[in-house]
Amino acid sequence: GTARVGDPVCQLGSVNGRRCGTVTKVVNDWVVADIVTTQGDSGGPLIRTTDNAAIGIITDAVTLTDRDSGKVTQQLTQYYSLNAALRAAGGAVAALLSTRGLAPWPRLVPASWPGWRSSRRR
């Protein structure tokens, strides 16, 4: 899918599990959302919750600070657009194989996502 400012989204990271927010900026092949992420979440998906479309890949945590005081004013996450990643890969999409041939692509976000829990061990 294509990200748009205002899209409700959730990311799924290995460290922090599921975190949700809103797309705040889209510039060329980059998407920014008001979700806080940390090292170890990189590579996880960004999913638009209105239609479960995968729209990005977690790449960077961004911390904005006040120029004068140095206080943190906002924490964001930057994502590489999934469309851009597919273009860079020549439009290739991975397919899963089963003993009977092609298997259906797994759903990235369960239909019951509001009750979804991370499988990360604590």
Sequence and secondary structure as in RCSB ss.txt:
>XXXX:A:sequence
GTARVGDPVCQLGSVNGRRCGTVTKVVNDWVVADIVTTQGDSGGPLIRTTDNAAIGIITDAVTLTDRDSGKVTQQ
LTQYYSLNAALRAAGGAVAALLSTRGLAPWPRLVPASWPGWRSSRRR
>XXXX:A:secstr
    TT EEEEEETTTEEEEEEEEEEETTEEEES    TT TT EEEETTTTEEEEEEEEEEEEE TTT  EEEE
EEEEEEHHHHHHHTTT    EEETTEEE    SS TTGGG       
